[in-house]
Amino acid sequence: MDLNLLRVLDALLQENSVTRAAERLGTSPAAVSRMLGRLRRAVGDPLLVRAGQGLVPTPRALELRDEVGLLLRHCDDVLRPGAGFDAVHLRRTFTVQATDLLLTGLAGTLTDRVHAEAPHVDVVFLPEAIEGGPGLRQGSVDVELGVLGHLDPEIHTRQLTRSTLVGVARRGHPLFAGRIDARRFAAADHIGVSRLGKRLGPIDSALAERGLRRRIAVVVPSHTSAMLLARDTDLVALTMADWLPDTVAALGLRTFPIPLELAPLDFGMAWHPRNAADPGHRWFRDRLEAAVLAPSGTADT
């Protein structure tokens, strides 16, 4: 049966009036009257019969009223993205490729929020792959999280937050004995963070403009390992400003502004357009964004 006929039938059975049903559907009474005739022939029942100045439903119409309404709601759930979506029934695993600096702060918050609303949803975190990896396009990654770059042209993105880099060193580091200027900053031994073993970056370019150069004494693949190394040595690491201050303090570390003009870091999320309208994926992206904007281990303000 034509789905439009079912919508007309639903309106007629709710209103018991051709005129009011037409107003509800945004059409003319004549059009509704013609469709009522088609419905009567299809069902083999008059459905609505005249009683005085109005219409009353037949027993068959009363039997159909709830069934038709339920059927239309099911059709809407199928045809309209997100209609009827309830996270509590979602059974799915989402894979997130994330920089470990973000992951350290958001994993706990995200997991708590996801499981509170969707107890059957699991999250798999993957480390950042080599730039330009095809994970989103191939479907092995649901969401990429971090400083976005080298993405396929069709990929959807959303900026989440902006931050600046700060230095971090153990609380008793000699640097804290005086004002930290560019020269003293460059004179300290540093920890480089690079998955590919790169030693130089924007900080080195900014120092070179001042005729300065720093020593990268160690290169590690993650910010987490860099902070743990800084805790136990006189090496200087980097982290995001105001990110996980409780954790930094618990490790016996202290942050300080980098005495250079550096561009801020823009952190965002990226996903493939195949998932853009998917209600479960959209729900997960919203929870991921909330976790980035309010990570665990952040001091109350």
N, C-alpha and C positions, 0 to 999 in steps of 0.2 A: 504493500500500500504506500502511496505517496506520503512522505513525511509531513508535508504541508497539510494534508487532510487530517492527520493525527493531531496537529496543532489546532486546527479548526475544531475538531471534535473535543479536544481538551477545553478550549475556550467556551464552547457551547454547553458542555456539561458543568462547567464551573459557574456560568452566568445564567443558564436557563433562559437565554434571551438572544435572539439573532442580532438585535440592535446593539446590545452591550458587548456581545462577542465581537462584532465588527469593530467597535471602538477599541476594544482590547487588542485586536490584531492590526489595527491601522488600515482597515479596508472598508468597503461599502457593505451595507446590509444585503444588497442584491447579490453580491459575490458570495457572502456567507450562506445565503439561502440556497444558491446553486450548489455549493459544496455540501450542504446538509442533505440535499437530494442525492448526491453521489454517495454520501456516507450511508444513507438509508438503504440504497441498493446494494452496497458492498456488505453491510452487516446483516441485511435481511430483517431489519427492525425499524420502526418509525423513530426510535430514540427519544424524540421530544414531541409531545402531543399537546394540543391546545386545551387549556382549562380556564374558562372565562376569558380574561384579558391577557393571560400569560401562557407560558409553556411549562410543562412538568415532564420530568424524565420517566421513561418506561423502566420496568425492572431490569431489562437488559442494559439500559444506559447506566443505571446505578452500579451494575456489576462491572461495567467497563471503566467507570470514572477513575478509580484509584489505579487500575492497571495501566490506563493510558498515561496518567501523570507520571508513574514510575518509569514507564518505557521511554518517555520523552527525556526524563532526567538522565537515564542511562545513555541515550543518544547524545545528549549534550556532553556527558563525560567523555565519550569517545571522540567527538568532533571538536571540542573546544579545549585547547591546551590548558592544563591546570585545573579545570573544573572538577570538583570533587576530590582533589588531591588531599591526602592526609598523610603526613610524614610517619605517623605511628605504624602504618601498614607497609612502609617502604622497606624492601629487602634488597640491599645493593651495597657494593663496595666502590668507594671513590678513591682514585689515585691522584695524589698531589705531588708535583715536583716542586721542591722549595729550597731556597737558600737556608742553610742551617741556622743562620742568625735569626731569621724569622721563625723557623720551625721551633727553636728552643723556647720561645715565648708563647707561641699560639697553640701548640699541640695539646697541652692540658686543657686549656679553655675550650678549644674546638671540640675535643672528645667529650667533655662534660656536656656541652650544649647539644651536640648531635645525639648522644645517647639518651638525653632527657626527653627529646622529642621523637627520636626514631631509634628505638632500642635494637633494631635489626640491621642498622647501617654500620659498616666497618670502613675505616680509613687506612689507606696504605700511603706512607710518605716515601718518596724517592729523592735521592740527592740530585742536585743540579747536574744535568748532563752536559756534554760538550755543546757549546752554543750552536744554535741552528739545528738541533736535533729534531727529528720528525715525530716525536711522541704524541703531540696533540693531533696531528693530521692522521697518524696511524691508529689512534684510539688507545694507545697504551698509557696515556696520561690524560686525566680528566681536566685538571687545572694546573697551570704553571704559575708559580708565585715567586716574586722577587723583582729585581731590576730587569725589565723586559727589553729584549733586543734580538735582532736576527730572527724575527718570527715570519712564518709564511704569510703572504699578503691577505689571505682570507680570514685570518685569526681575529677573534673578538677580544678586546682588552678593556680593562677598567682600572683607572688609577685609584689606589687605596690610601696611600699616605706618603708624606715627604719627610725626609729626615736628613740630618747632617752627620758626618763622621766626627767622632771624638777619639782622643787617645785614651788608653787605659793601661795602668801599670799597678804593680803591687803597692799597697798603702805606704810602705816605708821606702819607696824608690827615691834615689838621690834627686831626681828631677823635681820633686815636691819641696826641696829645700829652698828654692828661690822661684823667681818669676820665670815661666816657661815661654821663652821667645823662640823665634824660628831657628836661631843658631843652636841653642841648647837642645831643642827638639831634634835637630838634624844630627847632633853629636851623640845621641843615645843609640844603642843598638836596637834594631827593630825586627818584628816578626812580620813576614809577608804572608798573605793568604791568597792562594791560587790553586785551583784544581789542576792547572796545566803547568805549574811550576814557574810561572812568570814572576819576575823580581821587581819590575818597575811599573809605575802607574801614575795617576794624576798627582799624587803627593810629590813624587820625584820630579815631575815637570814643574810644579809650583816652586819647589826648592831650587831647581836649576835656574829659574828666573831671578832668584836672589843670589846666584853664585854659590849655592850650598848643595851638599850631597849627603845622603844618609847611607848607613850600612844596613843592608838586609841580611842579618846574621843567620836567620832560619826562615824557610818557607814551608808552610803547612797547608793542607787542603781545606781546612774549615776554620771558621771563626771560633767555634767552641774549643777546638784544640789550641788555638792561639791564646785564648783567655786562660786556659788551664796552664799553659806554658808560662804566660806572663805572671801568673800567681806564684810560680816557684822560681823565677829568675829575675834578673834586672832588664829583661827585654820588654820593649814597648809594643803593645798591640793596638788594634783599632776596633771600635764598636759603634753602634748607633746611639746618638744622643737620646737620653731619657728612655732607653730601652732596657727593661729588666733591672731597674736600680736595686731592687732587693737582692737579686742574684749576684750582681756585681759586688755589693757590700758583703754578702755571705762568703764570697770567694776571697775576701780580703783585698779587693781591688779598689781602685779609685780612678775616676775619669777626669779628663781635663780638655779644654778647648784646643784644637789644633791651631797654632798661630799662623795660618795660611788662608788665603782666599780660595775656597774649594766650592765647586758646584754641589748643590744638595742632591740627595739620592731620591729618585722617584720609584716607589714600590707599587707594583700592580699585580693583577691577575689576568691570565689569558686562557681562552678556551676555544674549542673548534665550533664553528657555526652549526654543526649537526646537533649540538647540545643546547643551542641558544634558547629554544622554546620548550625544552623538556622540563616539566614541573619539578621533578626530583633534582635534576642538576641545578636548576635555578634556586631551589630551596637550599641546596648545599653551598652554592656560591654566596648566598646571603649570609649563611652562618660562618663561612670562611672570612668574609669581609668583617663581620662583627668581631671575630676573634683577633684579627689583625689590629683593629682599632681599639680593642680593649684586651690586651694580652694578659696572661697570668704573670704574677711576680712583679706587677707594676705598683709602685707606691701610691696610696690614696692621696688625692689633692683636695 
